[in-house]
């Protein structure tokens, strides 16, 4: 069961990393809107949380 949970979390982690990369790539070089930065920060927090959960499950 833990193995399946780890796989699910790793899949979600990859989705979040991909979304963050896409958002970072779409940022204009000359001006960044605050809401774009907030979304990227939220994604980064979610990524960090998932990494911690995966590490805890793996022991």
Residue, then its C-alpha position, 0 to 999 in steps of 0.5 A: x500500500x505504501x508503495x502505491x502511495x509513493x507512486x501516486x505522490x511521485x506522479x503528482x510531484x512530476x505534474x507539479x514540477x512540469x506545471x511550474x516549469x511551464x509557468x516559469x517559461x511563460x513569464x515575460x522577461x521584462x515584467x512579472x505580475x505578482x499573481x504569477x509569482x504567487x502561483x509559482x511560489x505555491x507550486x514550489x511549496x506543494x512540491x516541497x511538501x510532496x517531496x517530504x511526504x515521499x521521503x517519510x514513506x520511503x523511510 
